[in-house]
Amino acid sequence: MVMLIGLVLLVALMLPILSIVLDSPFGRALARRVDGPEIAPPPVADLAKRVELLESEIDDLTRAVEGLKDENAFMQRLIEDAPARRALPPRRSP
């Protein structure tokens, strides 16, 4: 009878201790390890690929815009300098 009461007390005391350990960071890490490697579901993987593609497109567009800015600045300088230059060289007599 004493053995049975001791066993019941042991189980009753182990339940809160077990719940505390399983809810701790150690218990969560152990649960993640048991679950195995985390694999993203296909829709999230597709979205990640699309985001990566969009980021590369944005980089390409940024480079193109920078090139257009440089070309625009060059053309602006040519237009500003144009009145100071003669349109055609003087004509030579044959």
PDB file of N, CA, C and O in Angstrom:
ATOM      1  N   MET A   1       0.815  -1.185   0.000  1.00  0.00           N
ATOM      2  CA  MET A   1       0.000   0.000   0.000  1.00  0.00           C
ATOM      3  C   MET A   1       0.869   1.264   0.000  1.00  0.00           C
ATOM      4  O   MET A   1       0.584   2.218  -0.725  1.00  0.00           O
ATOM      5  N   VAL A   2       1.911   1.265   0.803  1.00  0.00           N
ATOM      6  CA  VAL A   2       2.822   2.397   0.876  1.00  0.00           C
ATOM      7  C   VAL A   2       3.521   2.573  -0.465  1.00  0.00           C
ATOM      8  O   VAL A   2       3.775   3.697  -0.897  1.00  0.00           O
ATOM      9  N   MET A   3       3.825   1.482  -1.108  1.00  0.00           N
ATOM     10  CA  MET A   3       4.491   1.511  -2.413  1.00  0.00           C
ATOM     11  C   MET A   3       3.572   2.155  -3.460  1.00  0.00           C
ATOM     12  O   MET A   3       4.043   2.906  -4.314  1.00  0.00           O
ATOM     13  N   LEU A   4       2.301   1.873  -3.401  1.00  0.00           N
ATOM     14  CA  LEU A   4       1.332   2.428  -4.334  1.00  0.00           C
ATOM     15  C   LEU A   4       1.177   3.935  -4.126  1.00  0.00           C
ATOM     16  O   LEU A   4       1.103   4.694  -5.093  1.00  0.00           O
ATOM     17  N   ILE A   5       1.127   4.362  -2.869  1.00  0.00           N
ATOM     18  CA  ILE A   5       1.022   5.795  -2.570  1.00  0.00           C
ATOM     19  C   ILE A   5       2.287   6.520  -3.037  1.00  0.00           C
ATOM     20  O   ILE A   5       2.203   7.623  -3.579  1.00  0.00           O
ATOM     21  N   GLY A   6       3.421   5.927  -2.837  1.00  0.00           N
ATOM     22  CA  GLY A   6       4.686   6.504  -3.291  1.00  0.00           C
ATOM     23  C   GLY A   6       4.720   6.641  -4.813  1.00  0.00           C
ATOM     24  O   GLY A   6       5.198   7.649  -5.335  1.00  0.00           O
ATOM     25  N   LEU A   7       4.222   5.647  -5.516  1.00  0.00           N
ATOM     26  CA  LEU A   7       4.185   5.679  -6.978  1.00  0.00           C
ATOM     27  C   LEU A   7       3.228   6.763  -7.472  1.00  0.00           C
ATOM     28  O   LEU A   7       3.541   7.475  -8.426  1.00  0.00           O
ATOM     29  N   VAL A   8       2.071   6.892  -6.836  1.00  0.00           N
ATOM     30  CA  VAL A   8       1.111   7.929  -7.214  1.00  0.00           C
ATOM     31  C   VAL A   8       1.706   9.311  -6.959  1.00  0.00           C
ATOM     32  O   VAL A   8       1.561  10.202  -7.797  1.00  0.00           O
ATOM     33  N   LEU A   9       2.372   9.508  -5.823  1.00  0.00           N
ATOM     34  CA  LEU A   9       3.008  10.796  -5.529  1.00  0.00           C
ATOM     35  C   LEU A   9       4.120  11.106  -6.542  1.00  0.00           C
ATOM     36  O   LEU A   9       4.271  12.249  -6.974  1.00  0.00           O
ATOM     37  N   LEU A  10       4.882  10.094  -6.909  1.00  0.00           N
ATOM     38  CA  LEU A  10       5.963  10.284  -7.887  1.00  0.00           C
ATOM     39  C   LEU A  10       5.392  10.728  -9.234  1.00  0.00           C
ATOM     40  O   LEU A  10       5.913  11.665  -9.839  1.00  0.00           O
ATOM     41  N   VAL A  11       4.351  10.085  -9.703  1.00  0.00           N
ATOM     42  CA  VAL A  11       3.729  10.457 -10.981  1.00  0.00           C
ATOM     43  C   VAL A  11       3.116  11.855 -10.876  1.00  0.00           C
ATOM     44  O   VAL A  11       3.238  12.655 -11.804  1.00  0.00           O
ATOM     45  N   ALA A  12       2.458  12.153  -9.753  1.00  0.00           N
ATOM     46  CA  ALA A  12       1.831  13.454  -9.569  1.00  0.00           C
ATOM     47  C   ALA A  12       2.869  14.573  -9.541  1.00  0.00           C
ATOM     48  O   ALA A  12       2.584  15.672 -10.017  1.00  0.00           O
ATOM     49  N   LEU A  13       4.041  14.333  -9.010  1.00  0.00           N
ATOM     50  CA  LEU A  13       5.089  15.350  -8.973  1.00  0.00           C
ATOM     51  C   LEU A  13       5.850  15.448 -10.299  1.00  0.00           C
ATOM     52  O   LEU A  13       6.374  16.509 -10.636  1.00  0.00           O
ATOM     53  N   MET A  14       5.910  14.362 -11.039  1.00  0.00           N
ATOM     54  CA  MET A  14       6.651  14.360 -12.297  1.00  0.00           C
ATOM     55  C   MET A  14       5.899  15.099 -13.407  1.00  0.00           C
ATOM     56  O   MET A  14       6.533  15.652 -14.306  1.00  0.00           O
ATOM     57  N   LEU A  15       4.571  15.121 -13.366  1.00  0.00           N
ATOM     58  CA  LEU A  15       3.803  15.789 -14.417  1.00  0.00           C
ATOM     59  C   LEU A  15       4.107  17.292 -14.508  1.00  0.00           C
ATOM     60  O   LEU A  15       4.362  17.771 -15.613  1.00  0.00           O
ATOM     61  N   PRO A  16       4.095  18.046 -13.432  1.00  0.00           N
ATOM     62  CA  PRO A  16       4.442  19.472 -13.569  1.00  0.00           C
ATOM     63  C   PRO A  16       5.893  19.689 -13.983  1.00  0.00           C
ATOM     64  O   PRO A  16       6.190  20.596 -14.760  1.00  0.00           O
ATOM     65  N   ILE A  17       6.791  18.862 -13.469  1.00  0.00           N
ATOM     66  CA  ILE A  17       8.203  18.994 -13.828  1.00  0.00           C
ATOM     67  C   ILE A  17       8.387  18.709 -15.315  1.00  0.00           C
ATOM     68  O   ILE A  17       9.120  19.420 -16.004  1.00  0.00           O
ATOM     69  N   LEU A  18       7.724  17.673 -15.804  1.00  0.00           N
ATOM     70  CA  LEU A  18       7.814  17.328 -17.223  1.00  0.00           C
ATOM     71  C   LEU A  18       7.240  18.438 -18.099  1.00  0.00           C
ATOM     72  O   LEU A  18       7.809  18.758 -19.143  1.00  0.00           O
ATOM     73  N   SER A  19       6.128  19.023 -17.689  1.00  0.00           N
ATOM     74  CA  SER A  19       5.534  20.105 -18.489  1.00  0.00           C
ATOM     75  C   SER A  19       6.443  21.342 -18.499  1.00  0.00           C
ATOM     76  O   SER A  19       6.533  22.027 -19.519  1.00  0.00           O
ATOM     77  N   ILE A  20       7.110  21.635 -17.391  1.00  0.00           N
ATOM     78  CA  ILE A  20       8.032  22.775 -17.332  1.00  0.00           C
ATOM     79  C   ILE A  20       9.227  22.539 -18.248  1.00  0.00           C
ATOM     80  O   ILE A  20       9.650  23.447 -18.964  1.00  0.00           O
ATOM     81  N   VAL A  21       9.771  21.329 -18.231  1.00  0.00           N
ATOM     82  CA  VAL A  21      10.936  21.011 -19.068  1.00  0.00           C
ATOM     83  C   VAL A  21      10.563  21.045 -20.544  1.00  0.00           C
ATOM     84  O   VAL A  21      11.328  21.553 -21.364  1.00  0.00           O
ATOM     85  N   LEU A  22       9.395  20.508 -20.890  1.00  0.00           N
ATOM     86  CA  LEU A  22       9.003  20.486 -22.300  1.00  0.00           C
ATOM     87  C   LEU A  22       8.660  21.879 -22.824  1.00  0.00           C
ATOM     88  O   LEU A  22       8.787  22.122 -24.024  1.00  0.00           O
ATOM     89  N   ASP A  23       8.237  22.783 -21.977  1.00  0.00           N
ATOM     90  CA  ASP A  23       7.905  24.135 -22.393  1.00  0.00           C
ATOM     91  C   ASP A  23       9.129  25.060 -22.383  1.00  0.00           C
ATOM     92  O   ASP A  23       9.033  26.214 -22.802  1.00  0.00           O
ATOM     93  N   SER A  24      10.251  24.576 -21.919  1.00  0.00           N
ATOM     94  CA  SER A  24      11.467  25.383 -21.867  1.00  0.00           C
ATOM     95  C   SER A  24      12.127  25.433 -23.247  1.00  0.00           C
ATOM     96  O   SER A  24      11.750  24.670 -24.136  1.00  0.00           O
ATOM     97  N   PRO A  25      13.105  26.319 -23.436  1.00  0.00           N
ATOM     98  CA  PRO A  25      13.837  26.359 -24.711  1.00  0.00           C
ATOM     99  C   PRO A  25      14.506  25.020 -25.037  1.00  0.00           C
ATOM    100  O   PRO A  25      14.602  24.633 -26.202  1.00  0.00           O
ATOM    101  N   PHE A  26      14.957  24.333 -24.017  1.00  0.00           N
ATOM    102  CA  PHE A  26      15.567  23.014 -24.232  1.00  0.00           C
ATOM    103  C   PHE A  26      14.534  22.043 -24.815  1.00  0.00           C
ATOM    104  O   PHE A  26      14.833  21.295 -25.745  1.00  0.00           O
ATOM    105  N   GLY A  27      13.338  22.060 -24.270  1.00  0.00           N
ATOM    106  CA  GLY A  27      12.279  21.179 -24.763  1.00  0.00           C
ATOM    107  C   GLY A  27      11.876  21.524 -26.185  1.00  0.00           C
ATOM    108  O   GLY A  27      11.628  20.628 -26.992  1.00  0.00           O
ATOM    109  N   ARG A  28      11.808  22.817 -26.506  1.00  0.00           N
ATOM    110  CA  ARG A  28      11.462  23.234 -27.865  1.00  0.00           C
ATOM    111  C   ARG A  28      12.549  22.825 -28.855  1.00  0.00           C
ATOM    112  O   ARG A  28      12.251  22.375 -29.961  1.00  0.00           O
ATOM    113  N   ALA A  29      13.818  22.985 -28.451  1.00  0.00           N
ATOM    114  CA  ALA A  29      14.918  22.577 -29.325  1.00  0.00           C
ATOM    115  C   ALA A  29      14.885  21.071 -29.559  1.00  0.00           C
ATOM    116  O   ALA A  29      15.126  20.604 -30.672  1.00  0.00           O
ATOM    117  N   LEU A  30      14.591  20.331 -28.529  1.00  0.00           N
ATOM    118  CA  LEU A  30      14.492  18.875 -28.661  1.00  0.00           C
ATOM    119  C   LEU A  30      13.342  18.504 -29.595  1.00  0.00           C
ATOM    120  O   LEU A  30      13.475  17.583 -30.401  1.00  0.00           O
ATOM    121  N   ALA A  31      12.220  19.206 -29.494  1.00  0.00           N
ATOM    122  CA  ALA A  31      11.077  18.924 -30.368  1.00  0.00           C
ATOM    123  C   ALA A  31      11.408  19.252 -31.819  1.00  0.00           C
ATOM    124  O   ALA A  31      11.016  18.514 -32.724  1.00  0.00           O
ATOM    125  N   ARG A  32      12.130  20.358 -32.053  1.00  0.00           N
ATOM    126  CA  ARG A  32      12.525  20.694 -33.430  1.00  0.00           C
ATOM    127  C   ARG A  32      13.467  19.645 -33.990  1.00  0.00           C
ATOM    128  O   ARG A  32      13.379  19.297 -35.168  1.00  0.00           O
ATOM    129  N   ARG A  33      14.364  19.142 -33.164  1.00  0.00           N
ATOM    130  CA  ARG A  33      15.303  18.122 -33.629  1.00  0.00           C
ATOM    131  C   ARG A  33      14.569  16.831 -33.969  1.00  0.00           C
ATOM    132  O   ARG A  33      14.912  16.154 -34.939  1.00  0.00           O
ATOM    133  N   VAL A  34      13.573  16.495 -33.181  1.00  0.00           N
ATOM    134  CA  VAL A  34      12.800  15.274 -33.437  1.00  0.00           C
ATOM    135  C   VAL A  34      11.970  15.431 -34.711  1.00  0.00           C
ATOM    136  O   VAL A  34      11.803  14.472 -35.465  1.00  0.00           O
ATOM    137  N   ASP A  35      11.451  16.634 -34.954  1.00  0.00           N
ATOM    138  CA  ASP A  35      10.645  16.870 -36.149  1.00  0.00           C
ATOM    139  C   ASP A  35      11.464  16.734 -37.424  1.00  0.00           C
ATOM    140  O   ASP A  35      10.908  16.374 -38.461  1.00  0.00           O
ATOM    141  N   GLY A  36      12.727  17.001 -37.387  1.00  0.00           N
ATOM    142  CA  GLY A  36      13.570  16.898 -38.571  1.00  0.00           C
ATOM    143  C   GLY A  36      13.763  18.266 -39.201  1.00  0.00           C
ATOM    144  O   GLY A  36      13.329  19.281 -38.657  1.00  0.00           O
ATOM    145  N   PRO A  37      14.421  18.281 -40.358  1.00  0.00           N
ATOM    146  CA  PRO A  37      14.690  19.563 -41.015  1.00  0.00           C
ATOM    147  C   PRO A  37      13.395  20.209 -41.481  1.00  0.00           C
ATOM    148  O   PRO A  37      12.461  19.542 -41.926  1.00  0.00           O
ATOM    149  N   GLU A  38      13.375  21.527 -41.364  1.00  0.00           N
ATOM    150  CA  GLU A  38      12.191  22.276 -41.759  1.00  0.00           C
ATOM    151  C   GLU A  38      12.223  22.520 -43.256  1.00  0.00           C
ATOM    152  O   GLU A  38      13.172  23.104 -43.780  1.00  0.00           O
ATOM    153  N   ILE A  39      11.193  22.074 -43.936  1.00  0.00           N
ATOM    154  CA  ILE A  39      11.084  22.251 -45.378  1.00  0.00           C
ATOM    155  C   ILE A  39       9.934  23.209 -45.637  1.00  0.00           C
ATOM    156  O   ILE A  39       8.818  23.006 -45.159  1.00  0.00           O
ATOM    157  N   ALA A  40      10.223  24.255 -46.401  1.00  0.00           N
ATOM    158  CA  ALA A  40       9.194  25.254 -46.685  1.00  0.00           C
ATOM    159  C   ALA A  40       8.155  24.650 -47.616  1.00  0.00           C
ATOM    160  O   ALA A  40       8.505  23.908 -48.534  1.00  0.00           O
ATOM    161  N   PRO A  41       6.903  24.953 -47.394  1.00  0.00           N
ATOM    162  CA  PRO A  41       5.884  24.449 -48.307  1.00  0.00           C
ATOM    163  C   PRO A  41       6.074  25.047 -49.694  1.00  0.00           C
ATOM    164  O   PRO A  41       6.637  26.134 -49.822  1.00  0.00           O
ATOM    165  N   PRO A  42       5.622  24.366 -50.722  1.00  0.00           N
ATOM    166  CA  PRO A  42       5.849  24.830 -52.091  1.00  0.00           C
ATOM    167  C   PRO A  42       5.384  26.255 -52.374  1.00  0.00           C
ATOM    168  O   PRO A  42       6.106  26.984 -53.055  1.00  0.00           O
ATOM    169  N   PRO A  43       4.217  26.699 -51.890  1.00  0.00           N
ATOM    170  CA  PRO A  43       3.843  28.083 -52.205  1.00  0.00           C
ATOM    171  C   PRO A  43       4.835  29.110 -51.669  1.00  0.00           C
ATOM    172  O   PRO A  43       5.100  30.113 -52.332  1.00  0.00           O
ATOM    173  N   VAL A  44       5.383  28.878 -50.487  1.00  0.00           N
ATOM    174  CA  VAL A  44       6.358  29.814 -49.924  1.00  0.00           C
ATOM    175  C   VAL A  44       7.648  29.769 -50.750  1.00  0.00           C
ATOM    176  O   VAL A  44       8.279  30.801 -50.978  1.00  0.00           O
ATOM    177  N   ALA A  45       8.031  28.582 -51.193  1.00  0.00           N
ATOM    178  CA  ALA A  45       9.235  28.466 -52.009  1.00  0.00           C
ATOM    179  C   ALA A  45       9.043  29.196 -53.336  1.00  0.00           C
ATOM    180  O   ALA A  45       9.960  29.858 -53.821  1.00  0.00           O
ATOM    181  N   ASP A  46       7.847  29.076 -53.924  1.00  0.00           N
ATOM    182  CA  ASP A  46       7.573  29.795 -55.172  1.00  0.00           C
ATOM    183  C   ASP A  46       7.621  31.302 -54.957  1.00  0.00           C
ATOM    184  O   ASP A  46       8.156  32.041 -55.784  1.00  0.00           O
ATOM    185  N   LEU A  47       7.062  31.744 -53.851  1.00  0.00           N
ATOM    186  CA  LEU A  47       7.107  33.176 -53.552  1.00  0.00           C
ATOM    187  C   LEU A  47       8.536  33.648 -53.353  1.00  0.00           C
ATOM    188  O   LEU A  47       8.892  34.744 -53.784  1.00  0.00           O
ATOM    189  N   ALA A  48       9.350  32.844 -52.711  1.00  0.00           N
ATOM    190  CA  ALA A  48      10.748  33.224 -52.503  1.00  0.00           C
ATOM    191  C   ALA A  48      11.467  33.356 -53.850  1.00  0.00           C
ATOM    192  O   ALA A  48      12.266  34.273 -54.040  1.00  0.00           O
ATOM    193  N   LYS A  49      11.187  32.444 -54.782  1.00  0.00           N
ATOM    194  CA  LYS A  49      11.802  32.531 -56.112  1.00  0.00           C
ATOM    195  C   LYS A  49      11.339  33.779 -56.844  1.00  0.00           C
ATOM    196  O   LYS A  49      12.132  34.453 -57.502  1.00  0.00           O
ATOM    197  N   ARG A  50      10.057  34.083 -56.728  1.00  0.00           N
ATOM    198  CA  ARG A  50       9.529  35.264 -57.398  1.00  0.00           C
ATOM    199  C   ARG A  50      10.123  36.542 -56.816  1.00  0.00           C
ATOM    200  O   ARG A  50      10.441  37.474 -57.555  1.00  0.00           O
ATOM    201  N   VAL A  51      10.270  36.586 -55.503  1.00  0.00           N
ATOM    202  CA  VAL A  51      10.866  37.766 -54.858  1.00  0.00           C
ATOM    203  C   VAL A  51      12.310  37.928 -55.317  1.00  0.00           C
ATOM    204  O   VAL A  51      12.755  39.042 -55.594  1.00  0.00           O
ATOM    205  N   GLU A  52      13.041  36.818 -55.397  1.00  0.00           N
ATOM    206  CA  GLU A  52      14.430  36.884 -55.858  1.00  0.00           C
ATOM    207  C   GLU A  52      14.501  37.388 -57.300  1.00  0.00           C
ATOM    208  O   GLU A  52      15.365  38.197 -57.640  1.00  0.00           O
ATOM    209  N   LEU A  53      13.589  36.906 -58.140  1.00  0.00           N
ATOM    210  CA  LEU A  53      13.546  37.356 -59.530  1.00  0.00           C
ATOM    211  C   LEU A  53      13.217  38.841 -59.608  1.00  0.00           C
ATOM    212  O   LEU A  53      13.830  39.576 -60.382  1.00  0.00           O
ATOM    213  N   LEU A  54      12.255  39.282 -58.811  1.00  0.00           N
ATOM    214  CA  LEU A  54      11.896  40.703 -58.808  1.00  0.00           C
ATOM    215  C   LEU A  54      13.046  41.567 -58.305  1.00  0.00           C
ATOM    216  O   LEU A  54      13.267  42.661 -58.825  1.00  0.00           O
ATOM    217  N   GLU A  55      13.772  41.097 -57.313  1.00  0.00           N
ATOM    218  CA  GLU A  55      14.917  41.861 -56.819  1.00  0.00           C
ATOM    219  C   GLU A  55      15.983  42.002 -57.889  1.00  0.00           C
ATOM    220  O   GLU A  55      16.585  43.067 -58.022  1.00  0.00           O
ATOM    221  N   SER A  56      16.228  40.939 -58.658  1.00  0.00           N
ATOM    222  CA  SER A  56      17.229  41.039 -59.728  1.00  0.00           C
ATOM    223  C   SER A  56      16.744  41.986 -60.823  1.00  0.00           C
ATOM    224  O   SER A  56      17.541  42.729 -61.396  1.00  0.00           O
ATOM    225  N   GLU A  57      15.438  41.964 -61.120  1.00  0.00           N
ATOM    226  CA  GLU A  57      14.896  42.898 -62.113  1.00  0.00           C
ATOM    227  C   GLU A  57      15.029  44.340 -61.628  1.00  0.00           C
ATOM    228  O   GLU A  57      15.348  45.234 -62.414  1.00  0.00           O
ATOM    229  N   ILE A  58      14.792  44.563 -60.363  1.00  0.00           N
ATOM    230  CA  ILE A  58      14.928  45.917 -59.803  1.00  0.00           C
ATOM    231  C   ILE A  58      16.374  46.386 -59.908  1.00  0.00           C
ATOM    232  O   ILE A  58      16.630  47.549 -60.220  1.00  0.00           O
ATOM    233  N   ASP A  59      17.327  45.481 -59.646  1.00  0.00           N
ATOM    234  CA  ASP A  59      18.737  45.841 -59.781  1.00  0.00           C
ATOM    235  C   ASP A  59      19.062  46.218 -61.225  1.00  0.00           C
ATOM    236  O   ASP A  59      19.767  47.197 -61.468  1.00  0.00           O
ATOM    237  N   ASP A  60      18.546  45.436 -62.190  1.00  0.00           N
ATOM    238  CA  ASP A  60      18.787  45.745 -63.599  1.00  0.00           C
ATOM    239  C   ASP A  60      18.183  47.091 -63.971  1.00  0.00           C
ATOM    240  O   ASP A  60      18.816  47.890 -64.661  1.00  0.00           O
ATOM    241  N   LEU A  61      16.959  47.342 -63.517  1.00  0.00           N
ATOM    242  CA  LEU A  61      16.317  48.623 -63.818  1.00  0.00           C
ATOM    243  C   LEU A  61      17.054  49.796 -63.175  1.00  0.00           C
ATOM    244  O   LEU A  61      17.143  50.876 -63.760  1.00  0.00           O
ATOM    245  N   THR A  62      17.578  49.581 -61.977  1.00  0.00           N
ATOM    246  CA  THR A  62      18.332  50.638 -61.307  1.00  0.00           C
ATOM    247  C   THR A  62      19.584  50.990 -62.118  1.00  0.00           C
ATOM    248  O   THR A  62      19.913  52.163 -62.291  1.00  0.00           O
ATOM    249  N   ARG A  63      20.270  49.963 -62.608  1.00  0.00           N
ATOM    250  CA  ARG A  63      21.454  50.222 -63.438  1.00  0.00           C
ATOM    251  C   ARG A  63      21.073  50.945 -64.731  1.00  0.00           C
ATOM    252  O   ARG A  63      21.792  51.838 -65.178  1.00  0.00           O
ATOM    253  N   ALA A  64      19.938  50.558 -65.334  1.00  0.00           N
ATOM    254  CA  ALA A  64      19.497  51.207 -66.566  1.00  0.00           C
ATOM    255  C   ALA A  64      19.153  52.675 -66.308  1.00  0.00           C
ATOM    256  O   ALA A  64      19.483  53.537 -67.121  1.00  0.00           O
ATOM    257  N   VAL A  65      18.501  52.961 -65.200  1.00  0.00           N
ATOM    258  CA  VAL A  65      18.147  54.344 -64.865  1.00  0.00           C
ATOM    259  C   VAL A  65      19.406  55.170 -64.628  1.00  0.00           C
ATOM    260  O   VAL A  65      19.477  56.322 -65.055  1.00  0.00           O
ATOM    261  N   GLU A  66      20.396  54.597 -63.957  1.00  0.00           N
ATOM    262  CA  GLU A  66      21.659  55.318 -63.747  1.00  0.00           C
ATOM    263  C   GLU A  66      22.323  55.632 -65.086  1.00  0.00           C
ATOM    264  O   GLU A  66      22.853  56.727 -65.274  1.00  0.00           O
ATOM    265  N   GLY A  67      22.295  54.678 -66.013  1.00  0.00           N
ATOM    266  CA  GLY A  67      22.852  54.923 -67.340  1.00  0.00           C
ATOM    267  C   GLY A  67      22.113  56.030 -68.067  1.00  0.00           C
ATOM    268  O   GLY A  67      22.731  56.867 -68.725  1.00  0.00           O
ATOM    269  N   LEU A  68      20.783  56.038 -67.949  1.00  0.00           N
ATOM    270  CA  LEU A  68      19.994  57.095 -68.581  1.00  0.00           C
ATOM    271  C   LEU A  68      20.289  58.461 -67.959  1.00  0.00           C
ATOM    272  O   LEU A  68      20.318  59.474 -68.659  1.00  0.00           O
ATOM    273  N   LYS A  69      20.508  58.484 -66.647  1.00  0.00           N
ATOM    274  CA  LYS A  69      20.862  59.750 -65.992  1.00  0.00           C
ATOM    275  C   LYS A  69      22.183  60.283 -66.540  1.00  0.00           C
ATOM    276  O   LYS A  69      22.315  61.478 -66.806  1.00  0.00           O
ATOM    277  N   ASP A  70      23.163  59.387 -66.706  1.00  0.00           N
ATOM    278  CA  ASP A  70      24.461  59.810 -67.246  1.00  0.00           C
ATOM    279  C   ASP A  70      24.312  60.329 -68.673  1.00  0.00           C
ATOM    280  O   ASP A  70      24.891  61.356 -69.027  1.00  0.00           O
ATOM    281  N   GLU A  71      23.531  59.613 -69.498  1.00  0.00           N
ATOM    282  CA  GLU A  71      23.323  60.050 -70.876  1.00  0.00           C
ATOM    283  C   GLU A  71      22.600  61.389 -70.920  1.00  0.00           C
ATOM    284  O   GLU A  71      22.914  62.247 -71.745  1.00  0.00           O
ATOM    285  N   ASN A  72      21.646  61.559 -70.041  1.00  0.00           N
ATOM    286  CA  ASN A  72      20.905  62.811 -69.995  1.00  0.00           C
ATOM    287  C   ASN A  72      21.826  63.968 -69.599  1.00  0.00           C
ATOM    288  O   ASN A  72      21.749  65.050 -70.180  1.00  0.00           O
ATOM    289  N   ALA A  73      22.681  63.744 -68.626  1.00  0.00           N
ATOM    290  CA  ALA A  73      23.618  64.784 -68.208  1.00  0.00           C
ATOM    291  C   ALA A  73      24.561  65.143 -69.353  1.00  0.00           C
ATOM    292  O   ALA A  73      24.857  66.320 -69.559  1.00  0.00           O
ATOM    293  N   PHE A  74      25.036  64.147 -70.102  1.00  0.00           N
ATOM    294  CA  PHE A  74      25.918  64.394 -71.246  1.00  0.00           C
ATOM    295  C   PHE A  74      25.204  65.215 -72.313  1.00  0.00           C
ATOM    296  O   PHE A  74      25.759  66.176 -72.846  1.00  0.00           O
ATOM    297  N   MET A  75      23.960  64.824 -72.621  1.00  0.00           N
ATOM    298  CA  MET A  75      23.192  65.555 -73.640  1.00  0.00           C
ATOM    299  C   MET A  75      22.915  66.987 -73.179  1.00  0.00           C
ATOM    300  O   MET A  75      22.950  67.920 -73.982  1.00  0.00           O
ATOM    301  N   GLN A  76      22.645  67.154 -71.904  1.00  0.00           N
ATOM    302  CA  GLN A  76      22.387  68.487 -71.370  1.00  0.00           C
ATOM    303  C   GLN A  76      23.619  69.374 -71.517  1.00  0.00           C
ATOM    304  O   GLN A  76      23.509  70.548 -71.871  1.00  0.00           O
ATOM    305  N   ARG A  77      24.798  68.803 -71.243  1.00  0.00           N
ATOM    306  CA  ARG A  77      26.033  69.576 -71.419  1.00  0.00           C
ATOM    307  C   ARG A  77      26.236  69.945 -72.889  1.00  0.00           C
ATOM    308  O   ARG A  77      26.668  71.057 -73.191  1.00  0.00           O
ATOM    309  N   LEU A  78      25.931  69.031 -73.797  1.00  0.00           N
ATOM    310  CA  LEU A  78      26.074  69.333 -75.222  1.00  0.00           C
ATOM    311  C   LEU A  78      25.127  70.453 -75.642  1.00  0.00           C
ATOM    312  O   LEU A  78      25.508  71.344 -76.402  1.00  0.00           O
ATOM    313  N   ILE A  79      23.904  70.404 -75.149  1.00  0.00           N
ATOM    314  CA  ILE A  79      22.923  71.433 -75.504  1.00  0.00           C
ATOM    315  C   ILE A  79      23.350  72.786 -74.956  1.00  0.00           C
ATOM    316  O   ILE A  79      23.210  73.798 -75.643  1.00  0.00           O
ATOM    317  N   GLU A  80      23.870  72.824 -73.727  1.00  0.00           N
ATOM    318  CA  GLU A  80      24.294  74.090 -73.135  1.00  0.00           C
ATOM    319  C   GLU A  80      25.501  74.673 -73.857  1.00  0.00           C
ATOM    320  O   GLU A  80      25.624  75.893 -73.957  1.00  0.00           O
ATOM    321  N   ASP A  81      26.395  73.824 -74.365  1.00  0.00           N
ATOM    322  CA  ASP A  81      27.595  74.294 -75.063  1.00  0.00           C
ATOM    323  C   ASP A  81      27.322  74.598 -76.532  1.00  0.00           C
ATOM    324  O   ASP A  81      28.167  75.223 -77.173  1.00  0.00           O
ATOM    325  N   ALA A  82      26.211  74.199 -77.090  1.00  0.00           N
ATOM    326  CA  ALA A  82      25.924  74.329 -78.515  1.00  0.00           C
ATOM    327  C   ALA A  82      25.913  75.788 -78.995  1.00  0.00           C
ATOM    328  O   ALA A  82      26.485  76.052 -80.052  1.00  0.00           O
ATOM    329  N   PRO A  83      25.315  76.733 -78.305  1.00  0.00           N
ATOM    330  CA  PRO A  83      25.321  78.106 -78.834  1.00  0.00           C
ATOM    331  C   PRO A  83      26.727  78.693 -78.944  1.00  0.00           C
ATOM    332  O   PRO A  83      26.948  79.550 -79.800  1.00  0.00           O
ATOM    333  N   ALA A  84      27.640  78.292 -78.156  1.00  0.00           N
ATOM    334  CA  ALA A  84      28.997  78.825 -78.209  1.00  0.00           C
ATOM    335  C   ALA A  84      29.756  78.279 -79.408  1.00  0.00           C
ATOM    336  O   ALA A  84      30.718  78.903 -79.856  1.00  0.00           O
ATOM    337  N   ARG A  85      29.361  77.162 -79.925  1.00  0.00           N
ATOM    338  CA  ARG A  85      30.038  76.570 -81.078  1.00  0.00           C
ATOM    339  C   ARG A  85      29.322  76.965 -82.366  1.00  0.00           C
ATOM    340  O   ARG A  85      28.140  77.310 -82.372  1.00  0.00           O
ATOM    341  N   ARG A  86      30.065  76.904 -83.424  1.00  0.00           N
ATOM    342  CA  ARG A  86      29.448  77.134 -84.726  1.00  0.00           C
ATOM    343  C   ARG A  86      28.845  75.829 -85.188  1.00  0.00           C
ATOM    344  O   ARG A  86      29.370  74.751 -84.912  1.00  0.00           O
ATOM    345  N   ALA A  87      27.748  75.937 -85.888  1.00  0.00           N
ATOM    346  CA  ALA A  87      27.053  74.745 -86.349  1.00  0.00           C
ATOM    347  C   ALA A  87      27.887  74.001 -87.384  1.00  0.00           C
ATOM    348  O   ALA A  87      28.001  72.777 -87.323  1.00  0.00           O
ATOM    349  N   LEU A  88      28.472  74.731 -88.336  1.00  0.00           N
ATOM    350  CA  LEU A  88      29.273  74.102 -89.387  1.00  0.00           C
ATOM    351  C   LEU A  88      30.577  74.867 -89.528  1.00  0.00           C
ATOM    352  O   LEU A  88      30.620  76.067 -89.256  1.00  0.00           O
ATOM    353  N   PRO A  89      31.614  74.209 -89.937  1.00  0.00           N
ATOM    354  CA  PRO A  89      32.873  74.931 -90.168  1.00  0.00           C
ATOM    355  C   PRO A  89      32.713  75.861 -91.375  1.00  0.00           C
ATOM    356  O   PRO A  89      31.847  75.631 -92.220  1.00  0.00           O
ATOM    357  N   PRO A  90      33.543  76.914 -91.462  1.00  0.00           N
ATOM    358  CA  PRO A  90      33.419  77.830 -92.602  1.00  0.00           C
ATOM    359  C   PRO A  90      33.702  77.107 -93.936  1.00  0.00           C
ATOM    360  O   PRO A  90      34.502  76.175 -94.017  1.00  0.00           O
ATOM    361  N   ARG A  91      33.021  77.579 -94.939  1.00  0.00           N
ATOM    362  CA  ARG A  91      33.138  76.943 -96.247  1.00  0.00           C
ATOM    363  C   ARG A  91      34.448  77.373 -96.924  1.00  0.00           C
ATOM    364  O   ARG A  91      34.817  78.547 -96.913  1.00  0.00           O
ATOM    365  N   ARG A  92      35.125  76.403 -97.503  1.00  0.00           N
ATOM    366  CA  ARG A  92      36.361  76.694 -98.240  1.00  0.00           C
ATOM    367  C   ARG A  92      36.030  76.857 -99.723  1.00  0.00           C
ATOM    368  O   ARG A  92      35.182  76.147-100.263  1.00  0.00           O
ATOM    369  N   SER A  93      36.689  77.768-100.350  1.00  0.00           N
ATOM    370  CA  SER A  93      36.457  77.987-101.803  1.00  0.00           C
ATOM    371  C   SER A  93      37.287  76.997-102.599  1.00  0.00           C
ATOM    372  O   SER A  93      38.473  76.822-102.319  1.00  0.00           O
ATOM    373  N   PRO A  94      36.684  76.346-103.589  1.00  0.00           N
ATOM    374  CA  PRO A  94      37.468  75.386-104.398  1.00  0.00           C
ATOM    375  C   PRO A  94      38.338  76.017-105.433  1.00  0.00           C
ATOM    376  O   PRO A  94      39.036  75.315-106.165  1.00  0.00           O
TER     377      PRO A  94
END
